[in-house]
Amino acid sequence: MTVFRLAGYFSEPRLSDAEIHAVAGEPNRIAAAPLDRRRLTVVSWNIERGIQFQKIASTLRDLHPDVVLLQEVDRYCNRSGNRDIARELGEALGMNWVSGGEYQEIGEARGTPAAVTGQAILSRDTIADPAVVVFGEQVTLRWRLNPMQPRRGGRIALRAQTAGLTVYSVHLESGGDDRLRTAQLGDVLADQAQQNGERAVIGGDFNNQVALQSFMFRGLAANGFTDALREAGDRRTSINHQHPIDWIFVKGIAARNGRVVRVEETSDHYPLVTSIALP
């Protein structure tokens, strides 16, 4: 398997960083649905590449989300059935969608097109101004030289405007430390500070080594963000970590009823759900 994946360096298209991080999607495919601004449901979920597609779609359908922030979303990868996961989820749920590439997954393509994984945003509202925030600090060599998971590209956050919010789907580095992740999160906060409007949601897989007491979260509080699941009971968000590594933070809006939904045999992470009210 390792030899097969490394062979992809020679047999598959060589994407540039700009091509890997390009935004794709159908942000206005569905006419905007009337939204209850007093109770918008936001879901954030690392779907482990979308391998269990039907279970993921069924879970999201049952949660009735207005906005969905997804991480580890495959596009044309063999391991997930060569699907464009974001597009097919948008179609299955009747939502608009955009996605941004994080890595080209070497050895996962069947010729062309190239295999990519990244983040996605789905919404019952139209989506505007989608963009990728490429983090300044990366551990690129770790992935390029990894024989089990060779990659090109780098970690990103995907940003968009929808439902009266600036939303970010974030995937911080798993291979570094909290100092590196603090720098990457700082790139998201710097980008948010440049956006019009004060209402923002940052959700995703933070890969933090410890829970909320970690120094990497101080910048969020300093910039007016609060934990949308602060009153939740069991905060374990992934199979492999006892402490939470997935989060939703909100700014300029009220969040309530935040919770982790335990869905087994679907992903190695659990979906996070919160209801928000817009002023």
C-alpha positions in Angstrom: 0.0 0.0 0.0 2.9 2.3 0.9 4.6 1.7 -2.4 1.3 2.3 -4.3 0.8 5.6 -2.6 4.3 6.9 -3.2 4.0 5.9 -6.9 1.3 8.6 -7.1 4.1 11.2 -7.2 4.9 10.0 -10.7 1.5 8.8 -12.0 -0.9 11.5 -10.8 -1.3 15.2 -11.7 1.1 17.5 -9.8 -1.1 20.3 -8.4 0.4 23.7 -7.4 -0.5 25.1 -4.0 -2.9 27.5 -5.7 -4.7 24.6 -7.4 -4.8 22.6 -4.1 -6.3 25.5 -2.1 -8.7 26.7 -4.8 -12.4 27.1 -3.7 -15.0 25.0 -5.4 -18.7 24.9 -4.9 -22.3 25.8 -5.7 -22.9 28.7 -3.3 -26.2 29.8 -4.9 -27.6 26.5 -6.3 -30.6 26.5 -3.9 -32.7 29.6 -3.3 -32.2 30.8 0.2 -34.7 29.3 2.6 -36.4 31.5 5.2 -34.4 31.3 8.3 -35.5 31.7 11.9 -32.9 34.2 13.0 -33.8 33.6 16.7 -32.7 29.9 16.4 -30.1 29.0 13.8 -28.6 25.5 14.1 -24.9 25.3 13.5 -23.1 22.0 13.2 -19.3 21.5 13.1 -17.9 18.0 12.4 -14.7 16.3 11.3 -16.2 13.6 9.1 -13.0 11.5 8.7 -12.9 12.1 4.9 -16.5 11.2 4.3 -15.8 7.5 4.1 -19.1 6.6 5.8 -21.0 8.9 3.5 -24.6 7.5 4.0 -24.3 7.6 7.8 -22.9 11.1 7.7 -25.7 12.3 5.4 -28.3 10.6 7.6 -26.9 12.1 10.8 -26.8 15.6 9.3 -30.3 15.3 8.0 -31.5 14.3 11.5 -29.8 17.4 13.0 -31.7 19.8 10.7 -28.8 22.3 10.4 -28.9 25.7 8.9 -25.1 26.0 8.6 -22.6 23.1 8.6 -18.8 23.4 9.0 -17.0 20.2 7.9 -13.4 19.1 8.2 -11.5 16.3 6.4 -13.7 16.4 3.4 -12.5 14.3 0.4 -12.8 15.1 -3.2 -12.1 12.2 -5.7 -10.2 10.1 -3.2 -10.2 6.3 -3.7 -10.7 5.7 0.1 -14.1 7.5 0.1 -15.4 6.1 -3.2 -14.0 8.8 -5.5 -16.8 11.1 -4.5 -16.9 14.8 -4.3 -18.1 14.6 -0.7 -19.1 18.2 -0.2 -21.0 18.4 -3.5 -22.9 15.1 -2.8 -23.7 16.2 0.8 -25.0 19.5 -0.5 -27.2 17.7 -3.0 -28.4 15.1 -0.4 -29.3 17.8 2.1 -30.7 20.4 -0.3 -28.0 23.0 0.8 -25.6 25.3 -0.9 -22.0 24.4 -0.5 -18.4 25.5 -1.0 -15.1 23.6 -0.3 -11.5 24.5 -0.1 -8.6 22.1 -0.6 -6.0 21.5 2.1 -3.9 18.7 0.7 -3.4 16.8 -2.5 -3.6 13.2 -1.3 -0.9 11.3 -3.2 -1.8 7.8 -4.3 -5.5 8.3 -3.7 -6.5 9.3 -7.3 -7.5 7.1 -10.1 -5.6 9.0 -12.8 -7.3 12.3 -13.1 -8.7 14.3 -11.5 -6.3 14.7 -8.6 -7.4 13.6 -5.1 -7.8 16.4 -2.6 -9.0 16.7 1.0 -10.0 19.9 2.9 -12.8 21.8 4.5 -16.4 22.5 3.4 -19.2 24.8 4.4 -22.9 24.0 3.7 -25.8 26.4 4.2 -29.6 26.7 3.7 -28.8 30.3 2.9 -26.8 31.5 0.0 -23.0 31.6 0.5 -20.9 34.7 -0.4 -17.2 35.5 -0.5 -15.8 32.0 0.1 -12.0 32.1 0.6 -9.2 29.9 1.9 -6.9 31.1 4.8 -3.6 29.2 4.3 -1.8 29.2 7.6 1.6 30.8 7.7 3.2 28.1 9.9 3.1 24.5 8.6 4.8 21.1 9.1 5.0 20.5 5.4 7.9 18.1 5.3 6.2 15.8 7.8 3.5 15.1 5.2 5.6 15.2 2.0 7.9 12.5 3.4 5.3 10.4 5.2 5.2 7.1 3.3 1.8 6.2 4.7 0.1 9.5 3.9 2.2 11.5 1.3 0.7 14.9 0.6 1.2 18.3 -1.1 -0.3 21.4 0.3 -0.8 22.7 3.9 -3.4 23.3 6.6 -6.1 25.8 6.0 -9.3 27.4 7.3 -12.3 27.9 4.9 -14.2 31.2 5.3 -17.5 32.3 4.0 -20.4 34.7 4.6 -23.8 33.1 5.1 -27.0 33.5 7.2 -25.8 36.9 8.4 -22.5 35.4 9.8 -18.9 35.2 8.9 -18.1 31.5 9.4 -14.8 29.5 9.5 -14.3 25.8 9.1 -10.9 25.2 10.8 -8.5 22.3 10.8 -5.4 23.0 12.9 -2.3 20.9 12.6 -2.3 17.5 14.3 1.5 17.0 13.8 2.7 20.0 15.7 2.3 21.4 19.2 0.0 24.0 20.8 2.5 26.8 20.0 2.2 26.0 16.2 -1.6 25.7 16.5 -1.7 29.1 18.4 0.0 30.7 15.4 -2.5 29.1 12.9 -5.4 30.1 15.0 -3.9 33.6 15.1 -4.2 33.7 11.3 -7.9 33.0 11.5 -8.4 35.7 14.1 -6.4 38.2 12.0 -8.5 37.4 9.0 -11.8 37.8 11.0 -10.7 41.2 12.2 -10.5 42.4 8.6 -14.0 41.2 7.7 -17.1 43.4 7.7 -19.5 42.6 10.6 -18.9 41.5 14.1 -21.0 38.3 14.1 -18.7 35.3 13.5 -18.5 31.6 14.1 -15.2 29.6 14.2 -15.7 25.8 14.3 -13.6 22.8 13.7 -10.9 20.4 14.7 -8.3 22.3 16.9 -6.2 19.2 17.7 -5.2 20.9 21.0 -3.1 18.9 23.5 -5.2 19.9 26.5 -8.6 21.3 27.0 -9.8 24.9 27.2 -7.1 25.9 29.7 -4.5 25.7 26.9 -2.8 29.0 26.2 -3.8 28.6 22.5 -7.3 29.7 23.3 -6.4 33.0 24.9 -6.5 34.9 21.6 -10.1 33.8 21.1 -11.3 35.3 24.4 -9.2 38.5 23.8 -11.0 38.9 20.4 -14.5 38.5 21.9 -15.1 34.8 21.2 -16.9 32.5 23.6 -17.2 28.8 23.8 -20.6 27.8 22.4 -20.6 24.5 24.2 -19.4 25.8 27.6 -22.5 24.5 29.4 -22.5 21.0 27.7 -22.1 17.9 29.8 -19.8 15.3 28.3 -17.4 17.2 26.1 -15.4 14.3 24.6 -15.5 15.0 20.9 -13.4 12.3 19.4 -12.8 8.6 19.8 -9.0 8.9 20.3 -9.0 11.7 22.9 -10.5 12.0 26.3 -10.4 15.8 26.3 -12.3 17.9 23.7 -10.4 18.8 20.5 -13.4 20.0 18.5 -14.9 23.4 19.2 -17.4 26.0 18.2 -16.7 29.6 19.2 -19.0 32.5 18.6 -18.7 36.3 18.6 -21.4 38.9 18.6 -24.2 36.4 19.0 -25.8 34.3 21.7 -25.3 30.6 21.7 -27.3 28.0 23.6 -28.1 24.3 23.8 -24.5 23.4 22.7 -23.9 19.7 22.8 -21.8 16.8 21.4 -23.8 14.2 19.5 -22.5 10.7 20.0 -22.7 9.0 16.7 -20.9 5.7 16.5 -19.2 4.0 13.6 -19.5 7.1 11.4 -16.3 9.1 12.0 -13.5 9.2 14.6 -15.0 12.6 15.7 -18.5 13.4 16.9 -20.6 16.3 15.5 -21.0 19.5 17.6 -24.3 21.3 17.6 -25.4 24.7 18.9 -28.3 27.1 18.4 -27.5 30.7 17.9 -29.7 33.8 17.9 -28.8 36.8 15.7 -29.5 40.3 17.1 
